[in-house]
Amino acid sequence: MVGTPVPDPRIAALDPPPSERPPKRYDAFLSYSHAADLMLAPELQRALQQLGKRWYRRRALEVFRDDTGLAVSPALWPSICAAMDGSRHLVVLASPAAASSEWVGKEIERWLATRGPESILLVVTEGTCRWDDSRNDFDPDVSDALPPALFGAFATQPLYLDLGWARRDVDLTLRNGRFRDAVAGLAAPMHGTTKDELEGEDVRQHRRTQKLRTAVIAALAVLVLLVGTLAVASIRRGQTVQRQLDAANAESLGGLALARSASDPDVATQFALLAYRADPTSPAAREAVARSYLTHRAVDRLVSTAPATIEATQASRDGRVIALLAGGTAQVLTDPLDGAASWTLPDVPRTARFALSGDGRWVVATSTDGSLRLWDTVRRTGPVVLQPPRAAAGGPGAAVVTGDGRHLVYAPPLGSTPRPVRLWSLPDLAPLPDGFDLRQEPDVDSVAASDDLEQVVLARPGSRDGAVGPGSAARSMRTGAVLREITPDTVVATGMELGCDGVSGDQKIVARDMVTGAETRRWASLPFGPTCGAGGRWLGVPPEISADGTHVVERAGGYRPGREFVRIASLVDGSRWWAEVPRETVDQVGLTRPPAPPAVLTGGQAPRLLAPDGRSLALVELHPEVVPPRPESSASTYVALPQVASTRDGRFLLSQRGQDVSVVDVATGRVLAVKERLLSADDRRAHGLFVKRDGLSALDDVGPHWVRTEFALPDLGTTRSDVIPCTPGANGMSATRSSGLLISLCGAVLAARDERTGEVVSIPLGATPQERDRYRGAQRVVARPGHPGQVAIDAPGSLAEIWSLTEQRRIHVLPGRPPTDGMQRLTFDRSGAQLFAYDGASVTVWDADTAQQVRPPFAAPDVIEMREVTEDGYLLTEDGDSGLVFWDVTRGSRSGVFPLSQSLDESEPDGRTLSANGPYGSTVVALNGREWFDNLCRLADRPTTSEEERLLPPGADPSPPCG
C-alpha cells in the first residue's frame, strides 16, 4: 500500500516492548567483552565521568556500563536496549574477545539498525584493526579485534583510539598523562568540542574547584572553630555551674556532718565523705573530714551500726558472737571480725537485761515486767517466752546459761510469788524441778550455776558493773544453804571470779572457779590497776576482766575531751596493749553520757577490742605496750618514766634512766642497747632528747658550748656531733637547720655555723645595752623554707622579726602585741611565703616578703606551741589540754584534735604524717585531706541510707562516696 512504511525486520527482532524503556539518558554506552576488558572498562568509565567536570555537577558525562557479566537472556535484554536507546554514543572496546562475543555483536547490530555508524567510537584494547583503502573497509584478514558487525558499516575510515598499552599500566587515572590524553581524545566528540578545548576547560574547572574547595574548607574551619568555641564555652559554663553546685553542696553537707559529729558519728562520717567528694577544696568539707578522721583515727574498721546509741555489749568466750542493746533494739553479730553477720532480735522488751551464753548460742533477757525470753542465735529463732509478764516490785531478775550450754537458770525479781529459782534444759526447753525459793531476798544482779545444777551463785549489785556486792554467795540449789560467801567487789566473768583473799604474804590476788570456789591461780599484783588491801578488799576501783577471764582491762583516764585510754593485759603471760576509745557519747535525746564498756575479744592470738561509739561498734586499733626493762647500770637509780618514746616505725622503744638511755625491741621486749651517761646531767631531758626518723638526737651542754649529738638505732652509735655557737645557760637557746646551716638564737646573738666548713657567722642583736637586754628575752628562732639564711625570731616588743644572716641585717618587724607570758610562737608555711604568729589569744598570718597581714586573725586560746603548716594548709598547734590541734586557716576554725602527750619524742612532720608519743607508746596521724578521706573510706565504705538521702541538699550525689 502506497504511503505505508515498511518496518525493518532487524529492528523488530531486536526491539523490546516500548513500555519497558526507562527514561534515563546517557552520553555514552560502553560495549565490551567482560573476559577481555573487565579491569579496563571501569577505569575508562570513571575517567570519562571526571574529565572536564564542573564543580556543581556530579559527573562530566553519564556513561552506561553493563557490569553484570551475564549471558544474553530475554530477561536482561530489554534493559540493555533501553540504555542504548537513551545513549548518544556507542563506545566499542574492540579486542579479539569482543569480536567473538555474542553480546557485543548483538549490541552493535542493534545500534547500527537504530542509529547508524556515525555515533560509534572505537577503542582498540587488544589485537589489530587495519583499514584497507582498496576495499574502503577494514581488512578482514588482519583486523582480528573488530566485531563482524562493524565490517562494511563505515563509508569512510573512522578514527579510533588505541589503548592496547593500557593493559600493562597500573596507573589508569587522570593523573597519568598518557591515559588522560587518550581519554580526552575519546571524550571530545561527546562534549562537542576539540580535544585541546576540552583539556583547557578541565584545567579551568579543576582550578575553580580547588579555589572553591579551599574557600569551603576555610568556611568550614571558621564554622567548626566557631562551633567549637561555643561548645567549649558552653562546657565551661556547665562545668562552672557544676563546680558552683558542688561547692554549695559540699558546704551544706560539711555543715550537716559537723552538726552531727557529736550525736551521730557514723552519719557525720557519711556526710563528710559526700562533702569531700563533691569539692575537696571546700572549707566545710575539709573540716568535716578532718573531724571524722580524728574521731575515728584509732579505729581499724567500723563493724556495725545500730539504729540508736549503743547501751550495752556482751561477748561470747571465743569472741565469735557479740550481743548489743541500742535504744530498745537488740542485735547479735556473728563473726564480728570477718563480716559481722547481723540479726536483730524480734520482740525485745523495752527495759531488758541481757545475758549471752558463753558459747554464744543463746540470748536470754529478763525484764522489769517479770518476763523471761530466750533466742537461739544459731537457728535465728525466738523469742520463746518462758515466763510471761506479771506484776513485779523489784528489778528484772537475772538469768544465765550454764557453762556447758545445757541448762538455763532464772532467778525471778523481788515481788514474784512464789519465787523459786527456775530451771530448764537446753535445747529442748523442757522444764526441770525448781530450785529453792528466794522469797523476800534482795534482788539479784547476776546468777551463775554449776553444770550439774547442784550449786548456784547469786550476786548482789556491787560498786560497778561486773563486781559483786555484799550478800553475794554460792548456795545449794535445792536448799538455799550458803556454801561460800563471796567478798564484796570481787570481779566476776563467765565462770570465774577475781578478788583478794585477805591473807598475809605477797600472793594476795586470786582467781577462783565462780561456782565451786576452787582456786585456779594467784598473783602478787595485776599488771596494772588496783592492789589488795586489808580485809581482802581492793584498794581502788575493782578491775575489769574479759568475758573469758583471761585479760584484765583498765580505763586509764582521759587525755583530751571525749577520749580516753584503755589498757589490756593478759593474766596468762603478762603481755600488754593499749587503745584509744571514746570517753563520752551523745544519746538520741542529746544527753552526754559515758558509752557502753568496750568488749574484749580473746579468741585469736592477740586480744581485739570492740568499742561502742554512739551508734557505731568500732574495731579499735590495739598497740603493744612495752615496759622497758631496767638497764644494768650503777650510775644512778632506775627511774621509770610515765611516758615512753618509740620510733616512727614502731620498732624501737626508748627509755631514759637519769643520764642513761636504753633501746628496747618492741616485738620481743629485749634490751638492744644501753647508752650510759648519754646526757651530762639528769635534768637535761627537758632541754632536748629527740626521736628522729632514723635515730636519736640529744641536745646537751658540753664545756663552753651547746652540742647536738645524733645516735643511730638500735645500737646508739654516734653518727655526728654539731657544736652550736651558744653559751650554756643563756636565755632563749633555740636551734634549727636550714640549707646546711646550723642556726642558733642564744641570748642577744643570732649565729649560724656552716656544717660543711665549720665557719661561724654571728649577728649581735641590738646596738645598745637596752636593746640587747630586750633581745635576751627571745625564745625561738625559725628557719624560713626556701630562703637560705633567713629566719624569724620572737623578739620581745613585737610579734616577730625576720632577719637575714647572709645580709647580716633585720629585714622586717611584724607589729603587734606580744603574749603576756613573754613567749611568742612562730612557724612558716611549707613554701616560706607566709609566717604564722601567735600573740597569746589569736593567730595572725603575714606575708613574709612584705610584712603585711594577709588575712584577719582568728582566735586560738591556750596555744603553747606552733608546730607545722601541712601541705593541705592546716596549721598544727599544741595546747595545754587537748594535744595537737588542727586549724583550718581559711575558715579560722578548729577542725579537730590529735592526742599528744609529753614524752622523749619531739617528732618532725614529713608533710604527710606526724608521729607522736602517748603515755603508752607512739602513734601516727595523717596530715592531708586525701589520706583522711582514704582512711575513712577504709573504715566506713557503705551506701547512703534512705534516711540520709532525705537530708541531702538538692542536686547532691547520693551514690556511695568511696565507689
SULLIN-V645312 format. One record per backbone hydrogen bond with DSSP energy under -1.0 kcal/mol. CO is the residue of the C=O (numbers start at 0). NH is the residue of the N-H. If there is no record, write none. Layout:
CO,NH
CO,NH
This chain:
0,3
7,11
8,12
9,13
10,14
16,19
17,20
25,87
27,63
28,90
30,92
32,36
36,40
39,43
40,44
41,45
42,46
43,47
44,48
45,49
46,50
48,59
49,52
53,56
61,26
61,27
63,29
72,76
75,79
76,80
77,81
78,82
79,83
80,84
81,85
83,86
85,25
88,28
89,120
90,30
91,93
91,122
93,124
93,125
94,98
95,99
97,100
100,104
101,105
102,106
103,107
104,108
105,109
106,110
107,111
108,112
109,113
110,114
110,115
116,119
118,89
120,91
121,160
122,93
123,162
127,144
129,138
131,135
131,136
136,131
138,142
141,143
146,149
147,150
149,152
160,123
162,165
164,167
169,171
172,175
175,179
176,180
177,181
178,182
179,183
180,184
181,185
182,186
183,187
186,190
187,192
193,197
194,198
195,199
196,200
197,201
198,202
199,203
200,204
201,205
202,206
203,207
204,208
205,209
206,210
207,211
208,212
209,213
210,214
211,215
212,216
213,217
214,218
215,219
216,220
217,221
218,222
219,223
220,224
221,225
222,226
223,227
224,228
225,229
226,230
227,231
228,232
229,233
230,234
231,235
232,236
233,237
234,238
235,239
236,240
237,241
238,242
239,243
240,244
241,245
242,246
243,247
244,248
245,249
246,250
247,251
248,252
249,253
250,254
251,255
252,256
253,257
254,258
255,259
259,263
263,267
264,268
265,269
266,270
267,271
268,272
269,273
270,274
271,275
272,276
273,277
274,278
278,281
281,285
282,286
283,287
284,288
285,289
286,290
287,291
288,292
289,293
290,294
291,295
295,298
297,620
300,618
303,616
311,324
313,322
315,318
319,334
320,315
321,332
322,313
323,330
324,310
324,311
325,328
328,325
329,344
330,323
331,342
332,321
333,340
334,337
334,339
340,333
342,331
350,367
352,365
354,363
356,359
357,316
360,376
361,356
362,374
363,354
364,372
365,352
366,369
368,389
370,366
371,385
371,386
372,364
373,383
374,362
375,379
375,380
380,375
383,373
383,385
386,371
397,410
399,408
401,404
405,425
406,401
407,423
408,399
409,421
410,397
412,415
413,393
418,437
420,434
421,409
422,431
423,407
424,428
429,424
435,420
437,440
445,458
447,456
449,452
453,476
454,449
455,474
456,447
457,472
458,444
458,445
459,468
463,466
465,491
467,488
468,471
471,485
472,457
473,482
473,483
474,455
475,479
476,435
480,475
483,473
486,489
489,467
490,497
492,495
494,513
495,492
496,511
497,490
498,509
505,507
507,500
508,522
509,498
510,519
510,520
511,496
512,516
517,512
520,510
522,508
530,538
532,535
536,532
543,552
545,548
546,493
549,570
550,545
551,568
552,543
553,566
556,564
559,562
561,582
563,580
564,555
565,578
566,553
567,576
568,551
574,569
575,624
576,567
577,622
578,565
580,563
584,592
586,589
590,586
592,584
598,609
600,607
607,600
608,619
609,598
610,617
612,615
613,309
614,305
615,612
616,302
616,303
617,610
618,299
618,300
622,577
630,632
644,653
646,649
650,665
651,646
652,663
653,644
654,661
656,659
658,677
658,678
659,656
660,674
661,654
662,671
662,672
663,652
664,668
669,664
672,662
674,660
680,683
681,684
683,687
687,698
689,696
694,691
695,710
696,689
697,708
699,706
701,704
704,701
705,723
706,699
707,721
708,697
709,718
709,719
710,695
711,715
716,711
719,709
721,707
723,705
723,725
725,705
726,729
730,746
733,744
735,742
737,740
739,754
740,737
741,752
742,735
743,750
744,733
745,748
747,764
748,745
749,762
750,743
751,760
752,741
753,757
758,753
760,751
762,749
767,771
768,772
769,773
770,774
771,775
773,776
774,777
779,793
781,791
783,786
786,789
788,804
789,783
790,802
791,781
792,794
792,800
794,797
799,813
800,792
801,810
801,811
802,790
803,808
808,803
811,801
813,798
818,821
824,837
826,835
832,847
833,828
834,845
835,826
836,843
840,859
841,838
842,857
843,836
844,853
845,834
846,850
851,846
857,842
864,877
867,875
869,872
873,869
874,886
875,866
875,867
876,884
877,863
877,864
882,878
883,897
884,876
885,894
885,895
886,874
887,891
887,892
892,887
895,885
897,883
911,926
912,909
913,924
915,922
916,900
920,917
922,915
924,913
927,931
928,932
929,933
930,934
931,935
932,936
933,937
934,938
935,939
938,301
944,948
945,949
947,950
948,951
952,955
959,962
